[in-house]
Amino acid sequence: MLADRWARMLIRQYQLQTETFGFDPPLLQGRERGDYVTWNVVALEDELHEAMQELSWKPWATDDFFNREAYLDELVDAFHFLLNLVFVAGKAESGYLDLDELSFEFFTRYMKKAQINVERQKTPGGFKTLGTKCPDCGRAIEAGERDTLQDQTEINEVTWQDQGGYRGDVGRRDLEAYRCLCGRVNYLVAAPR
């Protein structure tokens, strides 16, 4: 039953975009795709801010309220824009969006990320942001996700570790080198073995 409801929401939102507004998100390209993503992100953020106005969240305020119905309505509005953003990543190779494939891919990525988040919290002291982002592009650096460099010659002269501020002579066996998706070669001091 839950899967059926999810499928009906996906289909309805996709129809709303294609039939009512004339957008087919996975077919958008270039500037048109960028504009579509931009205004959906802004609209999503705006709807989330509207949802926040339906409950007391300011720690300095003394009132305590929760307008559940209005809060849910604002989240439904936000969900429309989130789905639009997901549709952009869909594949429409045969002229139509395969919602089943997109739903499966999104589900798979969600489950993978949820497990990463669980593992992050298991680290001693909890999740840390220092050393977990590429300093050039800001992408997360996840264990097992990096394109680890097999050719260790690139790290022979390294004396500075961007993420942790490590200084000193670091031997090849003490560093883990990886190339981020942005192309930057980053270095992390290898975890003790």
Secondary structure as GFF3:
##gff-version 3
##sequence-region A 1 193
A	DSSP	alpha_helix	2	15	.	.	.	ID=ss1
A	DSSP	pi_helix	16	20	.	.	.	ID=ss2
A	DSSP	three_ten_helix	25	27	.	.	.	ID=ss3
A	DSSP	alpha_helix	30	52	.	.	.	ID=ss4
A	DSSP	alpha_helix	68	88	.	.	.	ID=ss5
A	DSSP	alpha_helix	99	122	.	.	.	ID=ss6
A	DSSP	beta_strand	147	148	.	.	.	ID=ss7
A	DSSP	three_ten_helix	152	155	.	.	.	ID=ss8
A	DSSP	beta_strand	160	161	.	.	.	ID=ss9
A	DSSP	beta_strand	166	167	.	.	.	ID=ss10
A	DSSP	three_ten_helix	172	174	.	.	.	ID=ss11
A	DSSP	beta_strand	175	179	.	.	.	ID=ss12
A	DSSP	beta_strand	185	189	.	.	.	ID=ss13
###
